């Protein structure tokens, strides 16, 4: 079923009140980003609990043969969050416990679906903040020791790691380049969250962020060059969306060598509204993803219902 087959009333019902973002909702219903100080304190607590000393600035070495292309042969099931976001599925657990939760959550998709399931932790690796910070970019980059902890845990469980970017007043291009050593790993993918892409004068949590095809294509070119230069397997590029304006000019997004772009529907609400919103924001030529929210969907869709969506999702993100 394509977008044109939806009536205007159904489309409106599907998209109205569907909000994105794993953070708690503020007074106006928009997610509230953490303060810079709160991110630092949560980072320090995590590293103290893990015994980290912020000494590992480089990724741990990958072991075994490089994985092949993820899509369309497989389906990716992912769990989202970070230690600085305690309400998220990842943030409320240790890395090892998050992998156990992910493994349990993915099992029905492996049993019900035709495609094999690939596990992936989606770690918020650039976090939008309520305050400007020292460089006035309204974002904090994840501590390299924390990324290393999650990458090591993911590898021990046979899973992948996705670096999720909330750029604030920075740009997706700049933040992907800042993460280049991690992105150059064969089992690391990238996610972009346009809601937090607020431009040079915006404020996260107050400004409705978005991304255009030109900026996405720049990121795709960077990732394609990384894959080519490192002789890496293709990488997944997930772009979050919950309304039509989240991704401007989506028809102009151009896949390139070694990059598999995917639009992930982040709407929150009833199963019917979520299903209609997913169809409405689908884009030909790109892969499709679907988010599920443990605490905010009403009710949480069962795997059998998720697999009945058309088109069948290539990527599932639990938050």
C-alpha positions as CSV (number, residue, x, y, z in Angstrom):
1,X,0.0,0.0,0.0
2,X,1.5,3.3,-1.0
3,X,1.2,6.8,0.4
4,X,-1.4,7.9,-2.2
5,X,-3.8,5.2,-1.1
6,X,-4.1,6.8,2.3
7,X,-6.9,9.4,2.7
8,X,-6.0,12.8,4.0
9,X,-8.0,12.0,7.2
10,X,-6.1,8.8,7.8
11,X,-2.8,10.4,7.1
12,X,-3.5,13.2,9.5
13,X,-4.6,10.7,12.2
14,X,-1.4,8.7,11.6
15,X,0.9,11.7,12.0
16,X,-0.8,13.9,14.5
17,X,0.6,13.6,18.1
18,X,3.3,11.2,16.9
19,X,6.4,12.5,18.6
20,X,10.0,11.4,18.3
21,X,12.9,11.1,20.7
22,X,13.7,8.9,23.6
23,X,14.1,11.7,26.1
24,X,11.3,12.7,28.6
25,X,8.6,15.0,27.2
26,X,8.6,18.6,28.3
27,X,5.7,20.8,29.1
28,X,5.0,21.5,25.5
29,X,5.3,17.8,24.6
30,X,8.7,18.1,23.1
31,X,11.6,16.1,24.4
32,X,13.9,17.8,26.9
33,X,17.6,17.5,26.3
34,X,19.9,17.0,29.3
35,X,22.2,19.8,30.6
36,X,25.9,19.7,29.8
37,X,26.6,19.1,33.6
38,X,24.1,16.2,33.7
39,X,25.8,14.5,30.8
40,X,29.2,14.9,32.5
41,X,28.0,13.6,35.8
42,X,26.4,10.6,34.2
43,X,29.5,9.9,32.2
44,X,31.7,10.0,35.4
45,X,29.3,7.6,37.2
46,X,29.4,5.1,34.4
47,X,33.2,5.2,34.1
48,X,33.6,4.9,37.8
49,X,31.3,1.9,37.9
50,X,33.1,0.3,35.0
51,X,36.6,1.1,36.3
52,X,37.3,3.2,33.3
53,X,40.1,5.8,33.3
54,X,39.3,7.5,29.9
55,X,42.5,6.1,28.6
56,X,41.3,4.2,25.5
57,X,40.9,6.9,22.8
58,X,41.2,4.3,20.0
59,X,38.7,1.5,19.1
60,X,39.5,-2.0,20.2
61,X,40.7,-4.2,17.4
62,X,38.1,-6.1,15.5
63,X,38.4,-9.9,15.4
64,X,37.4,-12.5,12.8
65,X,36.4,-12.0,9.2
66,X,34.6,-8.7,8.2
67,X,30.8,-9.1,8.0
68,X,29.1,-8.9,4.7
69,X,26.2,-6.5,3.6
70,X,23.4,-6.3,6.1
71,X,20.5,-5.5,3.8
72,X,18.4,-6.8,2.3
73,X,19.5,-10.3,3.2
74,X,19.2,-9.7,7.0
75,X,17.0,-7.8,9.4
76,X,18.6,-5.6,12.0
77,X,17.1,-5.4,15.5
78,X,18.5,-2.7,17.7
79,X,18.3,-1.3,21.2
80,X,18.7,2.4,21.8
81,X,20.2,4.6,24.5
82,X,23.2,5.7,26.5
83,X,24.4,5.8,30.1
84,X,23.6,9.6,30.1
85,X,19.9,8.8,29.2
86,X,18.8,6.6,32.1
87,X,15.2,6.2,30.9
88,X,16.3,4.5,27.7
89,X,16.5,0.7,27.1
90,X,20.3,0.9,27.0
91,X,20.7,3.5,29.6
92,X,18.9,1.6,32.4
93,X,21.2,-1.4,32.0
94,X,24.8,-2.3,31.9
95,X,26.2,-2.9,28.4
96,X,26.1,-6.7,29.0
97,X,22.5,-6.6,30.3
98,X,21.5,-4.5,27.4
99,X,22.9,-7.2,25.0
100,X,20.9,-9.8,26.9
101,X,17.7,-7.7,26.6
102,X,18.4,-7.2,22.9
103,X,19.0,-10.9,22.3
104,X,15.6,-11.7,24.0
105,X,13.8,-9.0,22.1
106,X,15.2,-10.2,18.8
107,X,14.4,-13.9,19.3
108,X,10.7,-13.7,18.0
109,X,11.9,-12.0,14.8
110,X,14.3,-14.8,14.2
111,X,11.6,-17.4,14.8
112,X,8.8,-15.7,12.8
113,X,10.7,-14.0,10.0
114,X,12.4,-15.4,6.9
115,X,15.5,-13.2,7.1
116,X,18.2,-13.9,9.7
117,X,18.5,-11.3,12.5
118,X,21.5,-9.1,13.1
119,X,21.8,-7.6,16.6
120,X,22.9,-4.0,17.1
121,X,23.3,-1.6,20.0
122,X,22.4,2.0,19.1
123,X,24.5,4.2,21.3
124,X,23.8,7.9,21.5
125,X,27.3,9.1,20.7
126,X,26.7,12.8,20.2
127,X,24.1,14.1,22.7
128,X,22.2,17.3,22.2
129,X,22.1,19.5,25.3
130,X,19.9,22.2,26.8
131,X,22.9,24.5,27.3
132,X,25.5,25.7,24.8
133,X,28.7,24.2,26.4
134,X,32.2,25.6,26.0
135,X,32.0,25.6,22.2
136,X,28.4,26.8,22.1
137,X,27.4,23.9,19.9
138,X,24.6,22.6,22.2
139,X,26.0,19.1,22.1
140,X,28.4,16.8,24.0
141,X,30.4,14.1,22.3
142,X,30.4,10.7,23.9
143,X,33.5,9.8,25.9
144,X,35.7,7.4,23.8
145,X,36.0,5.1,26.8
146,X,32.2,4.6,26.8
147,X,32.1,3.9,23.1
148,X,34.9,1.4,23.6
149,X,33.0,-0.3,26.4
150,X,29.9,-0.7,24.3
151,X,31.8,-1.8,21.2
152,X,33.6,-4.5,23.2
153,X,30.4,-5.7,24.7
154,X,28.6,-5.8,21.4
155,X,31.4,-7.8,19.8
156,X,31.5,-10.3,22.7
157,X,27.8,-10.9,22.0
158,X,28.2,-11.2,18.2
159,X,26.4,-7.8,17.7
160,X,27.2,-4.6,15.9
161,X,27.4,-1.0,17.3
162,X,25.6,2.0,15.8
163,X,26.8,5.5,16.7
164,X,23.7,7.8,17.0
165,X,24.3,11.5,16.4
166,X,22.3,14.4,17.8
167,X,24.3,17.4,16.5
168,X,22.7,20.4,18.2
169,X,24.2,23.5,16.4
170,X,27.0,21.4,14.9
171,X,26.5,19.5,11.7
172,X,26.1,15.8,10.9
173,X,29.2,16.0,8.6
174,X,31.4,17.4,11.4
175,X,30.3,14.9,13.9
176,X,30.7,11.9,11.6
177,X,34.2,13.1,10.8
178,X,34.9,13.5,14.6
179,X,33.9,9.8,15.0
180,X,36.0,8.7,12.0
181,X,38.2,6.2,13.9
182,X,35.1,4.4,15.2
183,X,33.2,4.6,11.9
184,X,36.3,3.0,10.2
185,X,35.6,-0.2,12.1
186,X,33.9,-3.0,10.1
187,X,31.1,-3.5,12.5
188,X,30.1,0.1,13.3
189,X,27.2,1.9,11.6
190,X,25.9,5.4,11.9
191,X,22.5,6.9,12.8
192,X,21.4,10.6,12.4
193,X,18.7,12.2,14.4
194,X,17.4,15.3,12.5
195,X,15.1,16.3,15.4
196,X,18.2,17.6,17.2
197,X,19.8,19.2,14.1
198,X,18.7,22.7,15.0
199,X,21.1,24.9,12.9
200,X,23.3,27.8,13.9
201,X,20.8,29.6,16.0
202,X,18.4,26.9,17.2
203,X,18.1,25.4,20.7
204,X,17.6,21.7,21.2
205,X,14.2,21.0,22.8
206,X,12.8,24.4,21.5
207,X,13.7,24.3,17.8
208,X,12.2,21.7,15.5
209,X,15.2,20.2,13.8
210,X,15.3,18.7,10.3
211,X,17.8,17.6,7.7
212,X,17.9,18.1,3.9
213,X,19.0,15.8,1.1
214,X,22.1,17.8,0.5
215,X,23.4,17.3,4.0
216,X,22.5,13.6,4.0
217,X,24.3,13.1,0.7
218,X,27.4,14.8,2.2
219,X,27.4,12.2,5.0
220,X,26.8,9.4,2.5
221,X,29.9,10.5,0.5
222,X,32.0,10.6,3.7
223,X,30.9,7.1,4.7
224,X,31.4,5.8,1.1
225,X,35.0,7.1,1.1
226,X,35.6,5.4,4.5
227,X,34.3,2.1,3.2
228,X,36.3,2.3,0.0
229,X,39.6,3.5,1.7
230,X,39.4,0.8,4.4
231,X,38.1,-2.0,2.2
232,X,35.2,-2.4,4.5
233,X,31.8,-4.1,4.2
234,X,28.8,-1.8,3.5
235,X,27.6,0.4,6.3
236,X,24.1,1.1,7.4
237,X,23.1,4.8,7.7
238,X,19.9,5.2,9.7
239,X,18.0,8.5,9.5
240,X,15.3,9.1,12.1
241,X,12.0,10.7,11.1
242,X,8.6,11.2,12.6
243,X,7.0,13.8,10.4
244,X,7.3,14.7,6.7
245,X,9.5,17.7,7.4
246,X,12.0,15.6,9.3
247,X,13.8,14.8,6.0
248,X,13.5,17.4,3.3
249,X,13.9,16.3,-0.3
250,X,14.0,12.7,0.6
251,X,13.6,11.7,-3.1
252,X,17.0,13.3,-3.7
253,X,18.9,11.1,-1.2
254,X,21.5,9.2,-3.3
255,X,22.8,5.8,-2.1
256,X,26.5,5.4,-2.9
257,X,29.0,2.6,-2.9
258,X,29.2,0.9,0.5
259,X,26.4,2.9,2.2
260,X,22.9,1.6,2.8
261,X,20.6,4.6,3.7
262,X,17.5,3.8,5.7
263,X,14.7,6.0,6.9
264,X,13.5,5.0,10.4
265,X,9.9,5.9,11.5
266,X,10.0,7.1,15.1
267,X,6.3,7.8,15.7
268,X,4.8,7.1,19.1
269,X,1.2,6.1,19.6
270,X,-1.3,3.4,18.8
271,X,-0.4,0.5,16.5
272,X,-2.8,1.8,13.8
273,X,-1.4,5.3,13.9
274,X,2.1,4.0,13.8
275,X,1.4,1.7,10.9
276,X,-0.2,4.4,8.9
277,X,2.6,6.9,9.6
278,X,5.2,4.3,8.6
279,X,3.5,3.8,5.2
280,X,3.0,7.6,4.7
281,X,6.7,8.3,5.2
282,X,8.1,5.4,3.2
283,X,10.5,6.3,0.4
284,X,11.2,4.2,-2.7
285,X,14.9,3.2,-3.3
286,X,15.7,3.5,0.4
287,X,15.4,0.9,3.2
288,X,12.8,1.1,5.9
289,X,13.0,1.1,9.7
290,X,10.4,1.2,12.5
291,X,10.8,2.3,16.1
292,X,9.0,0.8,19.1
293,X,8.8,2.5,22.5
294,X,8.5,0.3,25.6
295,X,7.0,3.0,27.8
296,X,5.3,5.3,25.4
297,X,3.5,3.2,22.7
298,X,0.0,2.2,23.6
299,X,0.1,-0.7,23.4
300,X,3.5,-2.0,22.3
301,X,3.2,-3.8,19.0
302,X,3.9,-7.5,19.0
303,X,6.6,-8.9,16.6
304,X,3.9,-10.6,14.5
305,X,2.1,-7.3,14.0
306,X,5.4,-5.5,13.2
307,X,6.3,-8.2,10.6
308,X,2.9,-7.6,9.0
309,X,3.7,-4.0,8.1
310,X,4.1,-3.2,4.4
311,X,6.8,-3.0,3.4
312,X,8.2,-5.3,5.9
313,X,10.8,-3.3,8.0
314,X,14.5,-3.9,7.4
315,X,15.4,-2.3,10.7
316,X,13.7,-2.3,14.1
317,X,14.7,0.0,17.0
318,X,13.5,-0.6,20.5
319,X,13.7,2.4,22.8
